[in-house]
Amino acid sequence: MNKLQLLLRPYVLLVTRLLISFVFLWHGLPKAINIDMAMDKFAGFGLPGLLGPITGWIEVIAAVLVVLGVKHLWANIALSFVIVGAIVTVQIPGGFTAGLERDLLILTATLVLSVFGPGMLALDKSTKAAH
């Protein structure tokens, strides 16, 4: 890894954390707050309705942990499971669309953050980024 990569790495990881957290908060808050809407939406996908608000709360809690850099690995694993669920139950049955491409990019970002850690700009100083 060259000096520029080493210098920029914590900032790139921070930007990735901020963007992924924003995406999951944007989609998770409505499901966490509007339980009836979330249950109806998930039931419409042929899933148990209760998964809607549960998924919303997982998205919200994990997104906050990711942006803060606390319990980073577990939060990203949770978000990876959520997005894999969306890919398998919603995107793949809908065909190859921009939604599938978006969710695959989101999955990639959560996996990158899982592997490389939150970077130096995280509240949990015990979390080490992989080298």
DSSP file (Angstrom, degrees, kcal/mol; ACC not computed):
  #  RESIDUE AA STRUCTURE BP1 BP2  ACC     N-H-->O    O-->H-N    N-H-->O    O-->H-N    TCO  KAPPA ALPHA  PHI   PSI    X-CA   Y-CA   Z-CA
    1    1 A M              0   0    0      0, 0.0     2,-0.1     0, 0.0   130,-0.0   0.000 360.0 360.0 360.0 131.0    0.0    0.0    0.0
    2    2 A N     >  -     0   0    0      1,-0.1     4,-2.2     4,-0.0     5,-0.2  -0.285 360.0-100.4 -83.8 173.3    1.5    3.4   -0.9
    3    3 A K  H  > S+     0   0    0      1,-0.2     4,-2.3     2,-0.2     5,-0.2   0.863 120.5  52.9 -63.2 -38.4    1.6    6.5    1.3
    4    4 A L  H  > S+     0   0    0      2,-0.2     4,-2.7     1,-0.2     5,-0.2   0.920 109.5  49.2 -64.4 -42.6   -1.4    8.1   -0.4
    5    5 A Q  H  > S+     0   0    0      1,-0.2     4,-2.0     2,-0.2    -2,-0.2   0.916 112.1  48.6 -62.0 -42.8   -3.5    5.1    0.1
    6    6 A L  H  < S+     0   0    0     -4,-2.2    -1,-0.2     1,-0.2    -2,-0.2   0.887 113.3  48.0 -63.5 -38.8   -2.5    4.9    3.8
    7    7 A L  H  < S+     0   0    0     -4,-2.3     4,-0.3    -5,-0.2    -2,-0.2   0.906 118.6  38.1 -67.9 -43.0   -3.2    8.6    4.2
    8    8 A L  H >X S+     0   0    0     -4,-2.7     4,-2.5     1,-0.2     3,-0.7   0.712  93.0  88.3 -83.9 -21.7   -6.7    8.5    2.5
    9    9 A R  H 3X S+     0   0    0     -4,-2.0     4,-2.6     1,-0.3     5,-0.2   0.866  87.2  47.9 -50.2 -50.3   -7.8    5.1    3.9
   10   10 A P  H 3> S+     0   0    0      0, 0.0     4,-1.7     0, 0.0    -1,-0.3   0.858 115.0  47.2 -63.7 -30.8   -9.4    6.3    7.2
   11   11 A Y  H <> S+     0   0    0     -3,-0.7     4,-2.5    -4,-0.3    -2,-0.2   0.876 111.3  49.7 -76.4 -37.4  -11.3    9.1    5.3
   12   12 A V  H  X S+     0   0    0     -4,-2.5     4,-2.4     2,-0.2    -1,-0.2   0.908 112.1  48.8 -65.7 -41.8  -12.5    6.8    2.6
   13   13 A L  H  X S+     0   0    0     -4,-2.6     4,-2.6    -5,-0.3    -2,-0.2   0.889 110.8  51.3 -64.8 -37.9  -13.7    4.3    5.2
   14   14 A L  H  X S+     0   0    0     -4,-1.7     4,-2.7    -5,-0.2    -2,-0.2   0.933 110.3  47.8 -64.0 -45.7  -15.5    7.2    7.0
   15   15 A V  H  X S+     0   0    0     -4,-2.5     4,-2.7     2,-0.2     5,-0.2   0.913 112.5  49.8 -61.5 -42.2  -17.2    8.4    3.8
   16   16 A T  H  X S+     0   0    0     -4,-2.4     4,-2.7     2,-0.2     5,-0.3   0.925 111.0  49.4 -62.0 -44.3  -18.3    4.8    3.1
   17   17 A R  H  X S+     0   0    0     -4,-2.6     4,-2.3     1,-0.2    -2,-0.2   0.922 112.3  48.3 -59.9 -44.4  -19.6    4.5    6.7
   18   18 A L  H  X S+     0   0    0     -4,-2.7     4,-2.3     2,-0.2    -2,-0.2   0.925 114.1  45.2 -63.4 -45.2  -21.6    7.7    6.4
   19   19 A L  H  X S+     0   0    0     -4,-2.7     4,-2.4     2,-0.2    -2,-0.2   0.926 114.5  46.8 -67.5 -44.7  -23.1    6.8    3.0
   20   20 A I  H  X S+     0   0    0     -4,-2.7     4,-2.4    -5,-0.2     5,-0.2   0.914 113.0  50.2 -63.8 -41.5  -24.1    3.3    4.0
   21   21 A S  H  X S+     0   0    0     -4,-2.3     4,-2.7    -5,-0.3     5,-0.2   0.913 109.4  51.4 -62.8 -41.6  -25.5    4.5    7.3
   22   22 A F  H  X S+     0   0    0     -4,-2.3     4,-2.8    -5,-0.2    -2,-0.2   0.934 110.0  49.4 -59.7 -46.5  -27.5    7.2    5.4
   23   23 A V  H  X S+     0   0    0     -4,-2.4     4,-1.8     1,-0.2     5,-0.2   0.931 114.6  43.7 -60.3 -47.0  -29.0    4.6    3.0
   24   24 A F  H  X S+     0   0    0     -4,-2.4     4,-2.4     1,-0.2     5,-0.2   0.866 114.8  48.8 -71.3 -34.5  -30.0    2.2    5.8
   25   25 A L  H  X S+     0   0    0     -4,-2.7     4,-2.5    -5,-0.2    -2,-0.2   0.918 109.3  53.8 -66.5 -41.6  -31.4    5.0    8.0
   26   26 A W  H  < S+     0   0    0     -4,-2.8    -2,-0.2    -5,-0.2    -1,-0.2   0.878 120.7  31.3 -59.4 -40.2  -33.4    6.3    5.0
   27   27 A H  H  X S+     0   0    0     -4,-1.8     4,-0.7    -5,-0.2    -1,-0.2   0.747 121.9  49.4 -90.8 -25.9  -35.0    2.9    4.4
   28   28 A G  H  X S+     0   0    0     -4,-2.4     4,-2.5    -5,-0.2     5,-0.2   0.873  98.2  63.0 -84.2 -38.8  -35.1    1.7    8.0
   29   29 A L  H  X S+     0   0    0     -4,-2.5     4,-2.6     1,-0.2     5,-0.3   0.913 102.3  49.9 -57.5 -46.7  -36.7    4.6    9.8
   30   30 A P  H  > S+     0   0    0      0, 0.0     4,-2.5     0, 0.0     8,-0.3   0.899 113.7  46.6 -60.0 -37.3  -40.0    4.5    7.9
   31   31 A K  H  < S+     0   0    0     -4,-0.7     7,-0.2     1,-0.2    -2,-0.2   0.873 114.8  46.9 -70.4 -36.1  -40.2    0.7    8.6
   32   32 A A  H  < S+     0   0    0     -4,-2.5     3,-0.2    24,-0.2    -1,-0.2   0.851 121.3  36.2 -73.2 -34.2  -39.3    1.2   12.3
   33   33 A I  H  < S+     0   0    0     -4,-2.6     2,-1.1    -5,-0.2    -2,-0.2   0.895 116.5  49.1 -87.6 -44.5  -41.7    4.1   12.8
   34   34 A N     X  +     0   0    0     -4,-2.5     4,-2.3    -5,-0.3    -1,-0.2  -0.705  65.7 173.0-101.8  82.9  -44.7    3.1   10.7
   35   35 A I  H  > S+     0   0    0     -2,-1.1     4,-2.7    -3,-0.2     5,-0.2   0.881  75.0  52.1 -61.6 -42.9  -45.2   -0.5   11.8
   36   36 A D  H  > S+     0   0    0      1,-0.2     4,-2.5     2,-0.2    -1,-0.2   0.925 110.8  47.8 -61.8 -44.2  -48.5   -1.0    9.8
   37   37 A M  H  > S+     0   0    0      1,-0.2     4,-2.6     2,-0.2    -1,-0.2   0.926 113.3  48.4 -61.0 -45.1  -46.9    0.2    6.6
   38   38 A A  H  X S+     0   0    0     -4,-2.3     4,-2.4    -8,-0.3     5,-0.2   0.905 112.1  48.6 -63.6 -42.3  -43.8   -2.1    7.1
   39   39 A M  H  X S+     0   0    0     -4,-2.7     4,-2.4     1,-0.2    -1,-0.2   0.918 113.2  47.4 -65.3 -42.6  -46.0   -5.1    8.0
   40   40 A D  H  X S+     0   0    0     -4,-2.5     4,-2.1    -5,-0.2    -2,-0.2   0.906 111.6  51.4 -63.7 -41.3  -48.2   -4.6    4.9
   41   41 A K  H  X S+     0   0    0     -4,-2.6     4,-0.8     2,-0.2    -2,-0.2   0.929 113.2  43.1 -62.7 -47.0  -45.1   -4.1    2.7
   42   42 A F  H ><>S+     0   0    0     -4,-2.4     5,-2.5     7,-0.2     3,-0.6   0.884 112.1  53.3 -69.2 -38.0  -43.4   -7.3    3.8
   43   43 A A  H ><5S+     0   0    0     -4,-2.4     3,-1.6     1,-0.2    -1,-0.2   0.871 103.8  58.5 -62.0 -35.6  -46.7   -9.2    3.6
   44   44 A G  H 3<5S+     0   0    0     -4,-2.1    -1,-0.2     1,-0.3    -2,-0.2   0.766 102.6  53.0 -64.4 -25.6  -47.0   -8.0    0.0
   45   45 A F  T <<5S-     0   0    0     -4,-0.8    -1,-0.3    -3,-0.6    -2,-0.2   0.422 125.3-105.1 -86.1   0.7  -43.6   -9.6   -0.7
   46   46 A G  T < 5S+     0   0    0     -3,-1.6    -3,-0.2     1,-0.3    -2,-0.1   0.675  83.5 123.3  83.1  18.1  -45.0  -12.9    0.7
   47   47 A L  S   <S-     0   0    0     -5,-2.5    -1,-0.3    -6,-0.1     2,-0.2  -0.705  76.8 -82.2-106.3 159.7  -43.0  -12.6    3.9
   48   48 A P    >   -     0   0    0      0, 0.0     3,-1.7     0, 0.0     4,-0.4  -0.442  39.7-133.0 -59.3 130.4  -44.3  -12.5    7.5
   49   49 A G  T >  S+     0   0    0      1,-0.3     3,-2.0     2,-0.2    -7,-0.2   0.827 100.8  67.2 -56.8 -35.5  -45.5   -9.0    8.2
   50   50 A L  T 3> S+     0   0    0      1,-0.3     4,-1.5     2,-0.2    -1,-0.3   0.743  86.5  70.6 -60.9 -23.0  -43.7   -8.8   11.5
   51   51 A L  H <> S+     0   0    0     -3,-1.7     4,-2.7     1,-0.2    -1,-0.3   0.779  87.1  69.4 -64.5 -24.6  -40.3   -8.9    9.6
   52   52 A G  H <> S+     0   0    0     -3,-2.0     4,-2.3    -4,-0.4    -1,-0.2   0.978 105.4  32.8 -59.9 -61.9  -41.0   -5.4    8.4
   53   53 A P  H  > S+     0   0    0      0, 0.0     4,-2.4     0, 0.0    -1,-0.2   0.852 118.4  55.5 -67.3 -31.6  -40.6   -3.4   11.6
   54   54 A I  H  X S+     0   0    0     -4,-1.5     4,-2.2     2,-0.2    -2,-0.2   0.945 109.8  46.4 -63.0 -45.9  -38.0   -5.8   12.9
   55   55 A T  H  X S+     0   0    0     -4,-2.7     4,-2.7     1,-0.2    -1,-0.2   0.905 110.3  54.5 -60.9 -41.8  -35.9   -5.2    9.8
   56   56 A G  H  X S+     0   0    0     -4,-2.3     4,-2.4    -5,-0.2   -24,-0.2   0.922 109.6  45.9 -58.7 -45.3  -36.4   -1.5   10.1
   57   57 A W  H  X S+     0   0    0     -4,-2.4     4,-2.7     2,-0.2     5,-0.3   0.872 111.2  52.3 -68.3 -36.4  -35.1   -1.5   13.7
   58   58 A I  H  X S+     0   0    0     -4,-2.2     4,-2.6     2,-0.2     5,-0.3   0.935 111.1  48.4 -61.8 -44.8  -32.1   -3.7   12.7
   59   59 A E  H  X S+     0   0    0     -4,-2.7     4,-2.2     2,-0.2    -2,-0.2   0.922 114.4  45.2 -61.1 -45.1  -31.3   -1.2    9.9
   60   60 A V  H  X S+     0   0    0     -4,-2.4     4,-2.1     2,-0.2    -2,-0.2   0.953 116.8  42.6 -65.7 -51.0  -31.6    1.8   12.2
   61   61 A I  H  X S+     0   0    0     -4,-2.7     4,-2.1     1,-0.2    -2,-0.2   0.935 117.6  45.7 -64.0 -47.0  -29.6    0.4   15.1
   62   62 A A  H  X S+     0   0    0     -4,-2.6     4,-2.6    -5,-0.3    -1,-0.2   0.886 110.7  53.8 -65.8 -37.9  -26.9   -1.1   12.9
   63   63 A A  H  X S+     0   0    0     -4,-2.2     4,-2.5    -5,-0.3    -1,-0.2   0.903 108.9  48.8 -63.2 -40.6  -26.6    2.1   10.8
   64   64 A V  H  X S+     0   0    0     -4,-2.1     4,-1.8     2,-0.2    -1,-0.2   0.920 112.2  48.9 -64.4 -43.1  -26.1    4.2   13.9
   65   65 A L  H  X>S+     0   0    0     -4,-2.1     5,-2.5     1,-0.2     4,-1.4   0.901 111.7  49.9 -62.5 -41.0  -23.4    1.8   15.2
   66   66 A V  H  <5S+     0   0    0     -4,-2.6     3,-0.3     2,-0.2    -2,-0.2   0.938 110.0  48.6 -64.3 -47.1  -21.7    1.8   11.8
   67   67 A V  H  <5S+     0   0    0     -4,-2.5    -1,-0.2     1,-0.2    -2,-0.2   0.858 116.4  43.8 -65.0 -32.4  -21.5    5.6   11.5
   68   68 A L  H  <5S-     0   0    0     -4,-1.8    55,-2.9    -5,-0.2    56,-0.3   0.697 108.7-125.0 -82.3 -19.1  -20.1    5.8   15.0
   69   69 A G  T  <5 +     0   0    0     -4,-1.4    55,-1.5    -3,-0.3     2,-0.4   0.877  63.3 137.4  75.1  38.7  -17.7    3.0   14.5
   70   70 A V  S   <S-     0   0    0     -5,-2.5    -1,-0.3     1,-0.2    -2,-0.1  -0.966  76.4  -5.4-120.0 133.5  -19.0    1.0   17.5
   71   71 A K  S  > S+     0   0    0     -2,-0.4     4,-2.4    -3,-0.1     5,-0.2   0.904  88.2 168.7  49.5  42.0  -19.5   -2.8   17.3
   72   72 A H  H  >  +     0   0    0      1,-0.2     4,-2.4    -3,-0.2     5,-0.2   0.859  61.5  48.9 -58.6 -47.7  -18.6   -2.2   13.7
   73   73 A L  H  > S+     0   0    0      1,-0.2     4,-2.3     2,-0.2    -1,-0.2   0.946 114.3  45.1 -62.5 -49.0  -18.2   -5.8   12.5
   74   74 A W  H  > S+     0   0    0      1,-0.2     4,-2.3     2,-0.2    -1,-0.2   0.878 112.5  52.0 -64.3 -37.7  -21.4   -7.1   14.0
   75   75 A A  H  X S+     0   0    0     -4,-2.4     4,-2.3     2,-0.2    -1,-0.2   0.914 111.4  46.6 -64.7 -42.5  -23.4   -4.1   12.7
   76   76 A N  H  X S+     0   0    0     -4,-2.4     4,-2.4     2,-0.2    -2,-0.2   0.860 110.2  53.1 -69.6 -34.4  -22.1   -4.6    9.2
   77   77 A I  H  X S+     0   0    0     -4,-2.3     4,-2.2    -5,-0.2    -2,-0.2   0.931 109.8  49.0 -63.6 -43.5  -22.8   -8.3    9.3
   78   78 A A  H  X S+     0   0    0     -4,-2.3     4,-2.1     1,-0.2    -2,-0.2   0.926 112.6  47.2 -60.3 -44.9  -26.4   -7.5   10.4
   79   79 A L  H  X S+     0   0    0     -4,-2.3     4,-2.5     1,-0.2    -1,-0.2   0.863 108.9  55.3 -66.6 -34.7  -26.7   -5.0    7.5
   80   80 A S  H  X S+     0   0    0     -4,-2.4     4,-2.4     2,-0.2    -1,-0.2   0.918 108.2  48.3 -62.8 -42.5  -25.2   -7.6    5.1
   81   81 A F  H  X S+     0   0    0     -4,-2.2     4,-2.4     2,-0.2    -2,-0.2   0.905 110.9  51.3 -63.9 -40.8  -27.9  -10.1    6.1
   82   82 A V  H  X S+     0   0    0     -4,-2.1     4,-2.0     1,-0.2    -2,-0.2   0.935 113.0  44.0 -61.3 -46.1  -30.6   -7.4    5.6
   83   83 A I  H  X S+     0   0    0     -4,-2.5     4,-2.4     2,-0.2    -1,-0.2   0.855 111.4  53.0 -72.9 -32.9  -29.4   -6.5    2.2
   84   84 A V  H  X S+     0   0    0     -4,-2.4     4,-2.8    -5,-0.2     5,-0.2   0.913 108.6  52.2 -63.8 -40.5  -29.0  -10.2    1.1
   85   85 A G  H  X S+     0   0    0     -4,-2.4     4,-2.6     1,-0.2     5,-0.3   0.909 110.0  48.0 -59.3 -42.5  -32.6  -10.7    2.3
   86   86 A A  H  X>S+     0   0    0     -4,-2.0     5,-2.3     2,-0.2     4,-2.0   0.895 112.4  49.3 -65.5 -39.9  -33.7   -7.8    0.1
   87   87 A I  I  <>S+     0   0    0     -4,-2.4     5,-3.1     3,-0.2    -2,-0.2   0.937 116.8  40.6 -63.7 -46.4  -31.8   -9.1   -2.9
   88   88 A V  I  <5S+     0   0    0     -4,-2.8    -2,-0.2     3,-0.2    -1,-0.2   0.899 125.3  32.9 -72.5 -41.5  -33.1  -12.7   -2.5
   89   89 A T  I  <5S+     0   0    0     -4,-2.6    -3,-0.2    -5,-0.2    -2,-0.2   0.754 135.7  13.1 -91.5 -24.5  -36.8  -11.8   -1.7
   90   90 A V  I  X5S+     0   0    0     -4,-2.0     4,-1.0    -5,-0.3    -3,-0.2   0.780 124.1  42.1-117.4 -52.1  -37.3   -8.6   -3.7
   91   91 A Q  I  4<S+     0   0    0     -5,-2.3     4,-0.5     2,-0.2     3,-0.3   0.946 113.1  46.1 -74.3 -49.6  -34.7   -7.8   -6.2
   92   92 A I  T >4<S+     0   0    0     -5,-3.1     3,-1.6     1,-0.2    -1,-0.2   0.934 113.1  50.1 -62.5 -45.8  -33.9  -11.2   -7.9
   93   93 A P  T 34 S+     0   0    0      0, 0.0    -1,-0.2     0, 0.0    -2,-0.2   0.810 108.5  55.9 -61.2 -24.9  -37.6  -12.0   -8.3
   94   94 A G  T 3< S-     0   0    0     -4,-1.0    -2,-0.2    -3,-0.3    -3,-0.1   0.531 113.7-121.4 -82.7  -5.7  -38.0   -8.6   -9.9
   95   95 A G    <   -     0   0    0     -3,-1.6     2,-1.2    -4,-0.5    -1,-0.3  -0.279  50.5 -34.0  93.0 178.6  -35.4   -9.3  -12.5
   96   96 A F  S    S+     0   0    0     -3,-0.1     2,-0.2    -2,-0.1    -4,-0.1  -0.632  84.6 143.2 -80.9  98.3  -32.1   -7.5  -13.3
   97   97 A T     >  -     0   0    0     -2,-1.2     4,-1.9    -6,-0.1     3,-0.3  -0.679  69.0 -91.2-126.6 177.8  -33.0   -3.9  -12.6
   98   98 A A  H  > S+     0   0    0      1,-0.2     4,-2.7    -2,-0.2     5,-0.2   0.818 123.6  61.7 -62.2 -30.2  -31.3   -0.8  -11.1
   99   99 A G  H  > S+     0   0    0      2,-0.2     4,-2.3     1,-0.2    -1,-0.2   0.895 104.1  47.4 -63.2 -40.4  -32.7   -1.9   -7.7
  100  100 A L  H  > S+     0   0    0     -3,-0.3     4,-2.3    -5,-0.2    -2,-0.2   0.926 112.2  49.6 -66.1 -44.4  -30.7   -5.1   -7.9
  101  101 A E  H  X S+     0   0    0     -4,-1.9     4,-1.9     1,-0.2    -2,-0.2   0.921 111.7  49.3 -59.8 -44.2  -27.5   -3.2   -9.0
  102  102 A R  H  X S+     0   0    0     -4,-2.7     4,-2.3     1,-0.2    -1,-0.2   0.927 111.5  48.1 -60.7 -46.7  -28.0   -0.8   -6.1
  103  103 A D  H  X S+     0   0    0     -4,-2.3     4,-2.6     1,-0.2    -1,-0.2   0.855 109.0  53.6 -67.2 -33.8  -28.4   -3.5   -3.5
  104  104 A L  H  X S+     0   0    0     -4,-2.3     4,-2.3     2,-0.2    -1,-0.2   0.889 109.8  48.4 -65.8 -37.8  -25.4   -5.4   -4.8
  105  105 A L  H  X S+     0   0    0     -4,-1.9     4,-2.3     2,-0.2    -2,-0.2   0.897 110.9  50.4 -66.7 -40.1  -23.3   -2.2   -4.4
  106  106 A I  H  X S+     0   0    0     -4,-2.3     4,-2.2     2,-0.2    -2,-0.2   0.923 110.7  49.7 -62.7 -43.9  -24.7   -1.8   -0.9
  107  107 A L  H  X S+     0   0    0     -4,-2.6     4,-2.2     1,-0.2    -2,-0.2   0.923 109.5  51.9 -60.2 -44.3  -23.8   -5.4   -0.1
  108  108 A T  H  X S+     0   0    0     -4,-2.3     4,-2.7     1,-0.2    -1,-0.2   0.916 109.0  50.1 -59.0 -43.9  -20.3   -4.8   -1.4
  109  109 A A  H  X S+     0   0    0     -4,-2.3     4,-2.5     1,-0.2    -1,-0.2   0.900 110.0  49.5 -63.7 -40.8  -19.9   -1.7    0.8
  110  110 A T  H  X S+     0   0    0     -4,-2.2     4,-1.8     1,-0.2    -1,-0.2   0.877 112.7  48.4 -66.9 -34.8  -21.0   -3.6    3.9
  111  111 A L  H  X S+     0   0    0     -4,-2.2     4,-2.2     2,-0.2    -2,-0.2   0.905 110.4  50.8 -70.5 -40.9  -18.6   -6.4    3.1
  112  112 A V  H  X S+     0   0    0     -4,-2.7     4,-3.0     1,-0.2     5,-0.3   0.928 112.0  47.4 -60.5 -45.2  -15.7   -4.0    2.5
  113  113 A L  H  X S+     0   0    0     -4,-2.5     4,-1.5     1,-0.2    -1,-0.2   0.860 110.2  53.5 -65.5 -34.3  -16.4   -2.3    5.8
  114  114 A S  H  < S+     0   0    0     -4,-1.8    -1,-0.2    -5,-0.2    -2,-0.2   0.907 116.4  38.0 -64.1 -41.1  -16.6   -5.7    7.5
  115  115 A V  H  < S+     0   0    0     -4,-2.2    15,-0.5     1,-0.2    -2,-0.2   0.903 125.1  35.4 -78.3 -43.0  -13.2   -6.7    6.2
  116  116 A F  H  < S-     0   0    0     -4,-3.0     3,-0.3     1,-0.2    -3,-0.2   0.536 102.0-136.0 -94.4  -6.7  -11.3   -3.4    6.5
  117  117 A G     <  -     0   0    0     -4,-1.5    -1,-0.2    -5,-0.3    12,-0.1  -0.133  38.2 -61.1  78.7-179.8  -12.9   -2.1    9.7
  118  118 A P  S    S-     0   0    0      0, 0.0     3,-0.3     0, 0.0    -1,-0.2   0.605  74.6-125.8 -80.0 -11.4  -14.2    1.4   10.4
  119  119 A G        -     0   0    0     -3,-0.3     3,-0.2     1,-0.2     8,-0.1  -0.368  43.7 -55.6  89.1-177.3  -10.8    3.1   10.0
  120  120 A M  S    S+     0   0    0      1,-0.2     2,-1.3    -2,-0.1    -1,-0.2   0.715 122.0  75.2 -74.3 -20.7   -9.1    5.3   12.4
  121  121 A L  S    S+     0   0    0     -3,-0.3     2,-0.3  -111,-0.2    -1,-0.2  -0.434  73.2 112.6 -94.2  61.8  -12.0    7.7   12.7
  122  122 A A        -     0   0    0     -2,-1.3   -53,-0.2    -3,-0.2   -54,-0.1  -0.954  69.1-131.4-132.0 149.9  -14.2    5.5   14.9
  123  123 A L  S    S+     0   0    0    -55,-2.9     2,-1.3    -2,-0.3   -54,-0.2   0.854  96.7  74.0 -68.3 -34.4  -15.4    5.8   18.5
  124  124 A D    >   -     0   0    0    -55,-1.5     3,-1.5   -56,-0.3    -1,-0.2  -0.669  62.5-178.6 -83.2  95.1  -14.4    2.2   19.3
  125  125 A K  T 3  S+     0   0    0     -2,-1.3    -1,-0.2     1,-0.3    -2,-0.1   0.636  74.9  68.2 -71.7 -13.6  -10.6    2.6   19.4
  126  126 A S  T 3  S+     0   0    0     -3,-0.1     2,-0.5     2,-0.1    -1,-0.3   0.644  77.5  98.5 -79.8 -12.7  -10.2   -1.1   20.1
  127  127 A T    <   -     0   0    0     -3,-1.5     2,-0.4   -58,-0.2    -5,-0.1  -0.637  62.5-159.1 -78.6 122.0  -11.4   -1.9   16.5
  128  128 A K        -     0   0    0     -2,-0.5     2,-0.2   -10,-0.0    -2,-0.1  -0.847  12.0-130.4-103.3 136.5   -8.4   -2.5   14.3
  129  129 A A        -     0   0    0     -2,-0.4   -12,-0.2   -12,-0.1   -13,-0.2  -0.602  30.9-107.8 -80.3 145.5   -8.7   -2.2   10.5
  130  130 A A              0   0    0    -15,-0.5    -1,-0.1    -2,-0.2   -15,-0.0  -0.419 360.0 360.0 -70.2 148.5   -7.3   -5.1    8.5
  131  131 A H              0   0    0     -2,-0.1    -1,-0.1  -130,-0.0   -15,-0.1   0.387 360.0 360.0-112.2 360.0   -4.0   -4.4    6.7
